[in-house]
């Protein structure tokens, strides 16, 4: 029988007999990999999760989850374990536009007119909790210290993986959840566009809290935005965006934090920030935008940052990963809604449907993150004019705040909705510049701001249209 045409396979994803190989192999035992195991596990199928590290990943990773992602966690039975392990509710965001400026509150509740909550939590505790929960589920095995170095193919189809020890593990479905620096993405031949955007200096602040409880905070005015949020009682994570062009030595970064960033962070957060930096709790990591046009091939799907990522300012990474595993499970027919396909052809058709749905959700996230980061940096007359315009837009309308939070949280994923909101912000910004409402007193300064604003908006609309076209023909 011709396996490559999917006429018949050695076993279906619903096979219940004893076998040495799993039905599904998941490469990566971090947050998204564990969530994928939970989404696909039903007690009948064998799911093997392979994690390259023998212990915890010491590096800083995402810790904020929007309400859309929390809903997925609840559906998978994973929210309660995270809450017990220290996860706390997040009610929305507070954006502080400058030194000593009043914050603009952007609550999640406005999105649907009912209480909605995000989640924040120390990443290491989050992953440890998920691993313990998922490993206890029937049919799931988590194997640490197993580094995957290659894929096994039959014709054009991926039918398993190969480890650094030379072991070959066959599976009807391979899921790649390695994160943004995925090695398998390259081995699978998936093209990627990688841009270095900036660096994040991550700090853990003790014995302090954010000004507005249970809100993520974004402080503007420095060379890059500063994101701060609680991850427990008296513990605040602060993520300081450092320009890619800045000097990266420890002393240079400490001097930059003290002189260029601290003035825009209110007390007592400012003092706690400088204490944490001096106490050697500083971790610096690169921020990349990784753009892909494929996240599925016959027999394999990429989930989370393995399929691409954007600037972490919008904190959408974990939420996107959770949306990925939910969509993948739905398309494969896992869960209470039905049985999975009985042939490779059926499974591979489901993977293509997953790819289409994933990119419909992801594209708005990518362009939103790119646009917000550019205007929140405020580098140049155009971005600064848009930044002033979006602050006024939020201050003047609850509808504006609601629409922006719907896009930010993933409740609204249409690219057309982002473009409509961006057009409103540009219009408001242009009106303010022309009327002299901003910081441009002279006509020449206003003309420069308006020119920069129009150039920036044209670039964003052009990129959006190019992205839509590429996805349509790709």
C-alpha positions as CSV (number, residue, x, y, z in Angstrom):
1,X,0.0,0.0,0.0
2,X,1.2,3.5,-0.8
3,X,1.8,5.3,2.5
4,X,2.9,8.5,0.9
5,X,-0.6,8.9,-0.6
6,X,-2.2,8.2,2.7
7,X,-4.2,5.2,1.5
8,X,-3.3,3.2,4.6
9,X,-1.0,3.6,7.6
10,X,0.7,1.3,10.0
11,X,-1.7,2.4,12.7
12,X,-4.2,5.2,13.1
13,X,-3.8,7.9,15.7
14,X,-6.5,6.1,17.6
15,X,-4.7,2.7,17.9
16,X,-5.0,1.2,21.4
17,X,-2.6,-1.8,21.3
18,X,0.9,-2.1,22.7
19,X,3.7,-0.6,20.6
20,X,7.2,0.7,21.1
21,X,6.6,3.9,19.3
22,X,4.3,6.7,20.4
23,X,1.4,8.0,18.3
24,X,2.5,11.6,18.8
25,X,6.0,12.9,19.5
26,X,6.4,16.5,20.8
27,X,9.8,18.1,20.5
28,X,10.2,20.5,23.4
29,X,8.9,20.1,27.0
30,X,8.5,23.8,27.8
31,X,5.2,25.7,28.3
32,X,3.8,25.2,24.8
33,X,5.0,21.6,24.5
34,X,3.3,20.7,27.7
35,X,0.1,22.5,26.7
36,X,0.2,20.6,23.4
37,X,0.5,17.3,25.3
38,X,-2.5,18.2,27.4
39,X,-4.5,19.2,24.3
40,X,-3.9,15.9,22.5
41,X,-4.0,13.5,25.4
42,X,-7.1,11.5,25.8
43,X,-5.8,8.3,27.6
44,X,-5.9,6.2,24.4
45,X,-3.0,7.6,22.5
46,X,0.7,7.5,23.5
47,X,2.2,10.9,23.6
48,X,6.0,11.3,24.1
49,X,7.3,14.7,25.0
50,X,11.1,15.1,24.5
51,X,12.9,17.9,26.4
52,X,16.5,18.6,25.5
53,X,17.4,20.0,29.0
54,X,17.9,17.7,31.9
55,X,16.8,20.4,34.3
56,X,15.1,23.8,34.3
57,X,15.8,26.3,31.6
58,X,17.7,29.1,33.5
59,X,16.9,31.8,30.9
60,X,14.2,34.4,31.1
61,X,11.0,33.5,29.2
62,X,7.5,34.8,28.9
63,X,5.3,35.1,32.0
64,X,2.1,37.0,30.9
65,X,-0.9,35.3,29.4
66,X,-3.9,37.2,28.1
67,X,-7.5,36.2,28.8
68,X,-7.8,34.4,25.4
69,X,-4.9,32.1,26.5
70,X,-6.4,31.7,30.0
71,X,-9.6,30.4,28.5
72,X,-7.5,27.7,26.7
73,X,-5.8,26.8,29.9
74,X,-9.1,26.4,31.6
75,X,-10.4,24.2,28.8
76,X,-7.3,21.9,29.2
77,X,-7.7,21.8,33.0
78,X,-4.3,23.6,33.4
79,X,-5.4,26.9,34.9
80,X,-6.2,25.6,38.4
81,X,-2.8,23.9,38.8
82,X,-1.1,27.1,37.8
83,X,-3.2,29.2,40.2
84,X,-2.3,26.8,43.0
85,X,1.4,27.1,42.1
86,X,1.4,30.9,42.4
87,X,-0.2,32.3,39.3
88,X,-2.0,35.6,39.8
89,X,-4.9,37.3,38.0
90,X,-4.1,40.2,35.6
91,X,-6.9,42.7,35.1
92,X,-5.4,44.7,32.2
93,X,-2.6,47.2,31.5
94,X,-1.6,50.7,32.6
95,X,0.3,52.8,30.1
96,X,2.3,55.7,31.5
97,X,3.2,58.0,28.6
98,X,6.0,59.9,30.2
99,X,7.8,61.1,33.3
100,X,5.3,62.0,36.1
101,X,2.4,61.5,33.6
102,X,-1.0,60.1,34.5
103,X,-1.4,56.4,33.4
104,X,-4.0,55.3,30.9
105,X,-5.8,52.2,32.2
106,X,-6.7,49.5,29.6
107,X,-8.8,46.9,31.5
108,X,-9.6,43.5,30.0
109,X,-13.2,43.9,31.3
110,X,-14.0,46.4,28.6
111,X,-13.5,43.9,25.8
112,X,-16.6,41.8,26.4
113,X,-18.4,43.8,29.1
114,X,-17.8,41.0,31.7
115,X,-14.9,40.1,34.1
116,X,-12.0,38.8,32.1
117,X,-8.6,38.0,33.6
118,X,-5.1,37.3,32.3
119,X,-2.4,35.4,34.3
120,X,1.1,36.2,35.3
121,X,3.6,33.9,37.0
122,X,7.3,33.1,37.3
123,X,8.2,31.2,34.1
124,X,10.2,28.5,35.9
125,X,7.4,27.8,38.4
126,X,4.9,27.8,35.5
127,X,6.8,25.2,33.5
128,X,7.5,23.0,36.5
129,X,3.8,23.0,37.4
130,X,2.7,22.1,33.8
131,X,5.3,19.3,33.6
132,X,4.1,17.7,36.8
133,X,0.4,18.0,35.8
134,X,0.8,16.7,32.2
135,X,3.2,13.9,33.2
136,X,0.5,12.5,35.4
137,X,-2.1,12.2,32.6
138,X,-2.7,8.8,31.1
139,X,-0.7,8.1,27.9
140,X,1.8,11.0,28.4
141,X,5.5,10.4,28.9
142,X,7.9,13.3,29.5
143,X,11.5,12.5,28.8
144,X,14.2,15.0,29.9
145,X,17.7,15.2,28.5
146,X,16.6,13.9,25.1
147,X,18.0,16.2,22.4
148,X,16.4,15.8,19.0
149,X,18.9,16.3,16.1
150,X,16.9,15.2,13.1
151,X,13.7,14.1,11.5
152,X,12.8,10.7,9.9
153,X,11.0,10.8,6.6
154,X,9.2,8.5,4.3
155,X,9.1,10.2,1.0
156,X,7.9,13.8,1.6
157,X,6.3,12.9,5.0
158,X,7.9,13.3,8.4
159,X,7.3,10.0,10.3
160,X,9.4,10.6,13.4
161,X,12.6,12.0,14.9
162,X,16.1,11.1,15.6
163,X,17.9,11.9,18.9
164,X,21.5,12.8,19.6
165,X,22.0,9.2,21.0
166,X,21.1,7.8,17.5
167,X,17.6,6.6,18.6
168,X,14.9,6.8,16.0
169,X,11.4,7.3,17.3
170,X,8.6,6.9,14.8
171,X,5.2,8.6,15.2
172,X,2.2,9.4,13.0
173,X,2.4,13.1,14.1
174,X,5.4,15.2,15.1
175,X,4.9,18.5,16.9
176,X,7.7,21.0,17.1
177,X,7.6,23.2,20.3
178,X,11.3,24.1,20.6
179,X,10.8,27.9,20.8
180,X,12.0,30.7,18.6
181,X,15.5,29.2,18.1
182,X,14.0,26.0,16.8
183,X,16.6,23.8,15.0
184,X,14.0,21.5,13.5
185,X,12.5,24.5,11.7
186,X,15.6,24.8,9.6
187,X,16.0,21.0,9.2
188,X,12.5,20.9,7.8
189,X,13.4,23.4,5.2
190,X,11.0,26.1,6.4
191,X,12.1,29.5,5.3
192,X,12.3,32.3,7.9
193,X,12.9,36.0,8.0
194,X,14.7,37.0,11.2
195,X,15.2,40.6,12.4
196,X,17.1,41.6,15.5
197,X,14.9,44.3,17.1
198,X,16.4,45.0,20.4
199,X,17.5,43.5,23.7
200,X,15.6,43.0,27.0
201,X,17.2,43.6,30.3
202,X,15.1,41.5,32.7
203,X,15.1,42.2,36.4
204,X,13.4,40.7,39.4
205,X,12.3,43.3,41.9
206,X,11.6,42.3,45.5
207,X,9.5,43.9,48.3
208,X,7.6,46.2,46.0
209,X,4.5,46.3,43.9
210,X,3.3,48.0,40.7
211,X,1.2,51.2,41.1
212,X,-2.0,49.6,39.9
213,X,-2.5,46.2,41.4
214,X,-3.0,43.3,39.1
215,X,-2.1,45.4,36.0
216,X,0.8,45.1,33.6
217,X,2.5,48.5,33.3
218,X,4.3,50.1,30.4
219,X,6.4,53.1,31.1
220,X,7.3,55.3,28.1
221,X,9.7,58.1,27.5
222,X,13.0,56.3,27.7
223,X,15.0,54.9,24.7
224,X,12.7,51.9,24.9
225,X,9.5,50.9,26.7
226,X,9.7,49.4,30.2
227,X,7.2,46.6,31.0
228,X,6.6,45.7,34.6
229,X,4.1,43.2,36.2
230,X,3.6,41.3,39.4
231,X,4.5,37.6,39.6
232,X,3.7,37.2,43.2
233,X,3.3,39.0,46.5
234,X,5.9,41.7,46.7
235,X,7.7,40.5,43.5
236,X,7.7,42.4,40.2
237,X,9.3,41.4,36.9
238,X,10.7,44.4,35.0
239,X,11.6,44.1,31.3
240,X,13.6,47.0,30.0
241,X,13.9,47.4,26.2
242,X,17.5,48.2,25.2
243,X,18.2,49.5,21.6
244,X,20.2,47.0,19.5
245,X,22.8,49.7,18.9
246,X,23.5,50.3,22.7
247,X,26.6,49.0,24.3
248,X,26.0,45.6,25.9
249,X,28.6,45.4,28.7
250,X,27.2,45.1,32.2
251,X,28.6,48.4,33.4
252,X,27.3,50.1,30.2
253,X,23.8,48.7,30.7
254,X,23.7,49.6,34.4
255,X,24.7,53.2,33.5
256,X,22.0,53.3,30.8
257,X,19.3,52.0,33.3
258,X,20.3,54.6,35.8
259,X,20.5,57.6,33.5
260,X,18.1,57.0,30.6
261,X,15.4,54.7,32.1
262,X,15.1,55.2,35.8
263,X,13.7,58.8,35.5
264,X,10.7,57.4,33.7
265,X,9.9,54.7,36.4
266,X,8.0,56.0,39.4
267,X,9.1,55.4,43.0
268,X,9.2,53.0,44.7
269,X,9.7,50.9,41.6
270,X,12.6,53.0,40.6
271,X,14.6,52.3,43.7
272,X,13.8,48.6,43.5
273,X,14.8,48.5,39.9
274,X,18.3,50.0,40.7
275,X,18.7,47.7,43.7
276,X,18.0,44.7,41.5
277,X,20.4,45.8,38.9
278,X,23.2,46.2,41.4
279,X,22.4,42.9,43.0
280,X,23.4,41.1,39.8
281,X,19.8,39.9,39.0
282,X,20.1,41.4,35.5
283,X,19.6,39.1,32.5
284,X,19.9,40.3,29.0
285,X,18.3,38.5,26.1
286,X,17.8,39.3,22.4
287,X,14.4,40.2,20.9
288,X,13.9,38.9,17.4
289,X,11.0,39.1,15.0
290,X,10.8,35.7,13.1
291,X,8.4,35.6,10.2
292,X,7.4,32.3,8.6
293,X,4.9,31.4,5.9
294,X,4.7,27.7,6.7
295,X,4.1,26.1,10.0
296,X,2.9,22.6,8.8
297,X,4.3,20.0,6.5
298,X,3.1,16.4,6.0
299,X,3.3,14.7,9.3
300,X,4.6,17.7,11.3
301,X,3.3,21.0,12.8
302,X,5.1,23.9,14.4
303,X,3.5,25.5,17.5
304,X,4.3,28.6,19.5
305,X,7.5,30.5,18.8
306,X,8.8,27.7,16.7
307,X,6.3,28.9,14.0
308,X,7.5,32.5,14.4
309,X,7.5,35.3,16.9
310,X,7.3,39.1,17.4
311,X,8.6,41.7,19.9
312,X,7.6,40.6,23.5
313,X,6.2,44.1,24.3
314,X,2.6,42.9,23.6
315,X,3.1,39.8,25.7
316,X,1.4,37.6,23.1
317,X,3.9,34.7,22.9
318,X,2.3,32.4,25.4
319,X,-1.2,33.3,24.3
320,X,-0.4,32.5,20.7
321,X,1.2,29.2,21.7
322,X,-2.0,28.3,23.6
323,X,-4.2,29.3,20.6
324,X,-1.9,27.1,18.4
325,X,-2.4,24.0,20.4
326,X,-6.2,24.6,20.7
327,X,-6.6,25.0,17.0
328,X,-4.4,22.0,16.2
329,X,-6.4,19.8,18.5
330,X,-9.6,21.0,17.0
331,X,-8.5,20.4,13.4
332,X,-7.1,16.9,14.3
333,X,-10.4,16.0,16.0
334,X,-8.9,15.4,19.4
335,X,-11.1,15.8,22.4
336,X,-14.9,15.3,22.9
337,X,-15.9,16.6,19.4
338,X,-14.8,13.5,17.4
339,X,-12.2,11.0,16.5
340,X,-9.0,11.7,14.7
341,X,-8.4,10.8,11.1
342,X,-7.6,7.2,10.1
343,X,-5.1,8.0,7.3
344,X,-2.1,10.1,6.8
345,X,-3.9,12.0,4.1
346,X,-6.6,13.0,6.6
347,X,-4.1,14.0,9.2
348,X,-2.1,16.1,6.8
349,X,-5.2,17.8,5.5
350,X,-6.0,18.8,9.1
351,X,-2.5,20.2,9.4
352,X,-3.0,22.5,6.5
353,X,-6.3,23.7,8.0
354,X,-4.3,24.4,11.2
355,X,-1.8,26.4,9.2
356,X,-4.4,28.6,7.7
357,X,-6.2,29.2,11.0
358,X,-2.9,29.9,12.8
359,X,-1.8,32.6,10.4
360,X,-5.2,34.3,10.5
361,X,-4.7,34.7,14.2
362,X,-0.9,35.4,14.2
363,X,-0.6,38.0,11.4
364,X,-2.6,40.7,13.4
365,X,-0.4,39.9,16.4
366,X,2.8,40.4,14.5
367,X,1.9,43.7,12.8
368,X,0.3,45.0,16.1
369,X,3.5,44.2,18.0
370,X,5.7,45.8,15.3
371,X,3.6,49.0,15.2
372,X,3.3,49.4,19.0
373,X,7.0,48.8,19.5
374,X,7.9,51.4,16.9
375,X,5.6,54.1,18.3
376,X,6.3,53.3,21.9
377,X,10.0,53.8,21.3
378,X,9.1,57.2,19.8
379,X,12.3,57.3,17.8
380,X,11.7,60.0,15.2
381,X,9.0,62.5,14.5
382,X,6.5,60.1,12.9
383,X,6.4,57.5,15.7
384,X,6.4,60.2,18.3
385,X,3.4,61.8,16.7
386,X,1.5,58.5,16.5
387,X,2.4,57.7,20.2
388,X,0.9,61.1,21.3
389,X,-2.1,60.3,19.1
390,X,-2.7,56.9,20.5
391,X,-2.5,58.2,24.1
392,X,-5.1,60.9,23.3
393,X,-7.2,58.2,21.4
394,X,-7.3,56.0,24.5
395,X,-7.9,58.9,26.9
396,X,-10.9,60.2,24.9
397,X,-12.9,57.0,24.2
398,X,-13.8,53.8,26.1
399,X,-14.6,52.3,22.6
400,X,-11.0,53.0,21.6
401,X,-9.6,51.4,24.7
402,X,-11.9,48.4,24.2
403,X,-10.9,47.9,20.5
404,X,-7.2,48.1,21.3
405,X,-7.5,45.6,24.2
406,X,-9.5,43.3,22.0
407,X,-6.6,43.3,19.5
408,X,-3.9,43.0,22.2
409,X,-5.5,40.2,24.1
410,X,-6.3,38.1,21.0
411,X,-10.1,38.4,21.4
412,X,-10.0,40.1,18.0
413,X,-7.7,38.6,15.4
414,X,-8.7,40.1,12.1
415,X,-6.0,42.0,10.3
416,X,-8.7,44.3,9.0
417,X,-9.7,45.3,12.5
418,X,-6.1,46.3,13.3
419,X,-5.9,48.4,10.1
420,X,-9.1,50.1,10.9
421,X,-7.9,51.0,14.4
422,X,-4.5,52.1,13.1
423,X,-6.2,54.4,10.6
424,X,-8.2,56.0,13.4
425,X,-5.0,56.6,15.4
426,X,-3.2,58.1,12.4
427,X,-6.2,60.4,11.7
428,X,-6.3,61.5,15.4
429,X,-2.5,62.0,15.3
430,X,-2.6,64.0,12.1
431,X,-5.4,66.2,13.4
432,X,-3.4,67.0,16.6
433,X,-0.2,67.8,14.7
434,X,-2.0,70.1,12.3
435,X,-3.8,71.9,15.1
436,X,-0.6,72.3,17.1
437,X,-1.9,70.1,20.0
438,X,1.4,68.3,20.4
439,X,5.0,69.3,21.2
440,X,5.7,70.9,17.8
441,X,5.3,74.7,18.2
442,X,6.6,75.8,14.8
443,X,5.1,75.2,11.4
444,X,8.3,73.5,10.2
445,X,8.3,71.1,13.2
446,X,4.6,70.3,12.5
447,X,5.4,69.7,8.9
448,X,8.2,67.3,9.8
449,X,6.0,65.4,12.3
450,X,3.2,65.1,9.7
451,X,5.6,63.9,7.0
452,X,7.0,61.3,9.4
453,X,3.6,60.2,10.5
454,X,2.3,59.7,7.0
455,X,5.5,57.9,6.0
456,X,5.2,55.5,8.9
457,X,1.5,54.9,8.3
458,X,2.1,54.2,4.6
459,X,4.8,51.6,5.6
460,X,2.5,49.8,8.0
461,X,-0.4,49.6,5.4
462,X,2.0,48.5,2.7
463,X,3.5,45.8,4.9
464,X,0.0,44.6,5.9
465,X,-1.1,44.3,2.3
466,X,2.1,42.5,1.3
467,X,1.6,40.0,4.2
468,X,-2.0,39.3,3.1
469,X,-0.9,38.8,-0.5
470,X,2.0,36.5,0.4
471,X,-0.2,34.3,2.6
472,X,-2.9,34.2,-0.1
473,X,-0.5,33.0,-2.8
474,X,1.7,30.9,-0.5
